[in-house]
């Protein structure tokens, strides 16, 4: 042992107990895995201090197929005593582990009443049976519930969970499974965030529309579902600020406006739509009104598609945007087009030489498909040139050449940024 090692070991050993607990707690906060576990094995004194601090054992994760992980789970449940806990439980594998999962999940039930966050990741097999112990239980402190099922096919089995109530629930995510709707009325009172993903069962959009109408605080909604177009499928959510949806591929140019018209969400500020095509955006922007919906507060609108799209070859694209600028979206200040087919036509029509001024539009973000990069860049140069000649305002332009992922446009710096 060198002098330096000797000094640092002594320094750590002489730390007061409160500081030790604070260090372990800080480690939890920044996602350092199992720091409390490591510290409890350093020395006798560390062990006593760390084991005696129940708040250090409240972020609990377990893999149900791993015996060691389940043993650690038991220890955490015991050491966290009466503190509120966050539980992440995983069993992504199939049938072989079903009985094991059933028995092991059973151990959780007595602790549900002090759980504030519950994440369960399961394989599609027998989810109804595996989640049955949670069905009639109340979760009085639960704020965050995330249920994810790994599945390749639509699952039509209906899940009932916490039917005795979850009065503090604010975050609900259901990925790949069908929850019995409506849930206990107590679920809806404080719900602010709802995600329903990978949901391709019919009749569900009506049930979701009815449910969200009962959520007075809902601000964030993300839906990846099968759409229905009846009066009962419309979403009336006066409080909603953020909406993300997916539209299926291979639909006609009127499909997008039909979906957008399903939302009666007058306070909406940010709208992201996946799966759109250029002709659909065109049709939408050419409208002056929709039969039912209006978007007076919408400031940010994003359209995102997959990297490959074969529709451009077949679409005769000669019309231009004829509606008054931003007729449907009068407050729009940010427009984003990611991997969107016909982006160069959209740029030409929205910003080009014959376009009308859009004074509220401050930022345009473009991430063109690789093959269309030059065409889009040419359209941008034309637009900038004509606007500057006419001394008309031009939005701040953020241009991405390549994208590592579809989400990259959200956090990354653009390759070119232009101000006039
Ligand atoms: Zn397309």
Boltz pocket constraint, residues with backbone or C-beta under 6 A from the ligand:
constraints:
  - pocket:
      binder: B
      contacts: [[A, 276], [A, 277], [A, 278], [A, 309], [A, 310], [A, 311], [A, 312], [A, 341]]
      max_distance: 6.0
